């Protein structure tokens, strides 16, 4: 140990990964500094020196999640040949990510969500912004599909995007509760089997293209 209690050969990325897994399992509020320091193999002064306070550590852990375990889920949205393929690919990539290896199950962005009365509203805002970015990404893809004639002119692209992300969030919770890959794959099969009916149900009246 050096004077700050940091082990020689300290691997910052590995320590951050261990913190990420605690936050992923416990959420921001549920993860205590005692749990975090124990998982990271560091004392509190070393954690603060390397990463900053708990909020900064959580943000660094979320960035690592998005670069590693959470990466790839949304990559095919823009490049898939059809909107239907984009959704199917994203949901199947989610199944793989939510059930792979020894990592905590489900999506860290969804499972780390906090109540609005949290003493750290900035964390709530960060997580909400991440989720909204995914909705916006899907909405743009559906608007492109509508403009290309793949989806009907009256399709409510925002509603479809919210529906798809709501389905994915539910899959994340099911994965945390123990649903395996086979079960979640069957959920995706059911959702995609109802694609045409869902698109038909999303039609707006009066030519509006977005619900408020």
URNORMO-V936371 format. One record per residue. N is the residue number from 1. OMEGA is omega in whole degrees, -180 to 180 (NA if undefined). D_FIRST is the distance of its C-alpha to the first C-alpha in Angstrom with 1 decimal. Layout:
n | omega | d_first
N | OMEGA | D_FIRST
N | OMEGA | D_FIRST
//
This chain:
n | omega | d_first
1 | 171 | 0.0
2 | -174 | 3.8
3 | 180 | 6.7
4 | -179 | 7.6
5 | 180 | 5.2
6 | -178 | 5.4
7 | 172 | 4.5
8 | -178 | 6.0
9 | -180 | 9.6
10 | 179 | 9.7
11 | -174 | 13.4
12 | -179 | 14.9
13 | 179 | 18.2
14 | 177 | 17.1
15 | 179 | 15.2
16 | 177 | 18.4
17 | 179 | 20.6
18 | 176 | 19.1
19 | 179 | 19.8
20 | -178 | 23.2
21 | 175 | 24.1
22 | 178 | 23.4
23 | -179 | 25.6
24 | -179 | 28.1
25 | -169 | 28.5
26 | -173 | 28.4
27 | -178 | 29.5
28 | -177 | 28.2
29 | -176 | 29.5
30 | -178 | 28.7
31 | 178 | 25.0
32 | 177 | 23.1
33 | 178 | 19.8
34 | 178 | 18.6
35 | -178 | 19.8
36 | -179 | 18.3
37 | 179 | 14.7
38 | -180 | 15.1
39 | -177 | 16.6
40 | -177 | 14.1
41 | -178 | 11.0
42 | 171 | 9.7
43 | -174 | 10.5
44 | 179 | 13.6
45 | 179 | 12.7
46 | 178 | 10.6
47 | -180 | 13.8
48 | -179 | 16.1
49 | -176 | 14.6
50 | -170 | 14.8
51 | -173 | 18.0
52 | -176 | 19.7
53 | -176 | 21.4
54 | 179 | 22.5
55 | 179 | 25.6
56 | 178 | 23.9
57 | 179 | 21.6
58 | 180 | 24.7
59 | 177 | 26.6
60 | 179 | 24.0
61 | 178 | 24.0
62 | 178 | 27.8
63 | 178 | 27.9
64 | 178 | 25.9
65 | -178 | 28.3
66 | 179 | 31.3
67 | -173 | 30.0
68 | -174 | 29.3
69 | -179 | 30.6
70 | -177 | 33.2
71 | 173 | 34.3
72 | -177 | 37.8
73 | -173 | 39.5
74 | -171 | 41.5
75 | -175 | 41.9
76 | -176 | 45.4
77 | -176 | 47.0
78 | -172 | 48.5
79 | 179 | 49.2
80 | -175 | 50.8
81 | 179 | 54.6
82 | 177 | 55.5
83 | 178 | 54.1
84 | 178 | 54.6
85 | 179 | 52.6
86 | -180 | 49.9
87 | -180 | 49.6
88 | 180 | 49.8
89 | 179 | 47.1
90 | -179 | 44.7
91 | 180 | 45.3
92 | 174 | 44.9
93 | 177 | 41.7
94 | 178 | 40.5
95 | -180 | 41.4
96 | -177 | 39.3
97 | -175 | 36.2
98 | -173 | 36.6
99 | -173 | 36.8
100 | 169 | 34.7
101 | -178 | 31.9
102 | -178 | 29.4
103 | 173 | 28.6
104 | -175 | 29.9
105 | 178 | 33.7
106 | -178 | 35.6
107 | -179 | 35.0
108 | -179 | 32.0
109 | -180 | 34.1
110 | -173 | 36.8
111 | 179 | 34.8
112 | -177 | 32.5
113 | -177 | 35.7
114 | 173 | 35.8
115 | -176 | 38.7
116 | 180 | 40.3
117 | 178 | 39.6
118 | 175 | 35.8
119 | 179 | 34.2
120 | -177 | 32.7
121 | 180 | 35.9
122 | 177 | 34.2
123 | 175 | 32.5
124 | -178 | 35.9
125 | 178 | 37.4
126 | -177 | 34.9
127 | 178 | 35.5
128 | -180 | 39.3
129 | 178 | 39.4
130 | -179 | 37.8
131 | 179 | 40.4
132 | 178 | 43.2
133 | 179 | 42.3
134 | 176 | 42.9
135 | -180 | 46.2
136 | 178 | 47.2
137 | 178 | 46.5
138 | -179 | 48.7
139 | 179 | 51.4
140 | 180 | 51.7
141 | 180 | 52.0
142 | 176 | 54.7
143 | 177 | 56.5
144 | 179 | 56.6
145 | 178 | 58.0
146 | 179 | 60.6
147 | 180 | 61.6
148 | 180 | 61.9
149 | 178 | 64.1
150 | 176 | 61.8
151 | 179 | 61.6
152 | -178 | 64.7
153 | -177 | 65.3
154 | -176 | 64.9
155 | 176 | 61.4
156 | -173 | 59.0
157 | 178 | 56.0
158 | -179 | 53.7
159 | 179 | 54.8
160 | 180 | 54.2
161 | 179 | 50.7
162 | 178 | 49.8
163 | -176 | 51.3
164 | -180 | 49.2
165 | 176 | 45.9
166 | 176 | 46.9
167 | -179 | 47.4
168 | 178 | 44.0
169 | 178 | 42.3
170 | 176 | 44.2
171 | 178 | 43.1
172 | 179 | 39.5
173 | 177 | 40.1
174 | 178 | 42.0
175 | 178 | 39.1
176 | 179 | 36.7
177 | 174 | 39.4
178 | 178 | 39.4
179 | -178 | 42.1
180 | -176 | 41.8
181 | -179 | 42.6
182 | -179 | 46.2
183 | -178 | 46.8
184 | 176 | 45.4
185 | 177 | 47.3
186 | 176 | 50.4
187 | 179 | 49.7
188 | 178 | 49.6
189 | 179 | 52.9
190 | -179 | 54.5
191 | -177 | 53.5
192 | 176 | 54.7
193 | 180 | 57.9
194 | -176 | 58.7
195 | -176 | 57.9
196 | 179 | 61.6
197 | 179 | 62.3
198 | 178 | 59.3
199 | 179 | 60.3
200 | -179 | 63.9
201 | -176 | 62.7
202 | -173 | 60.8
203 | 179 | 63.9
204 | 174 | 64.5
205 | 172 | 67.9
206 | 176 | 69.4
207 | 177 | 67.4
208 | 179 | 64.3
209 | -180 | 61.2
210 | 175 | 58.6
211 | 176 | 58.5
212 | NA | 57.2
//
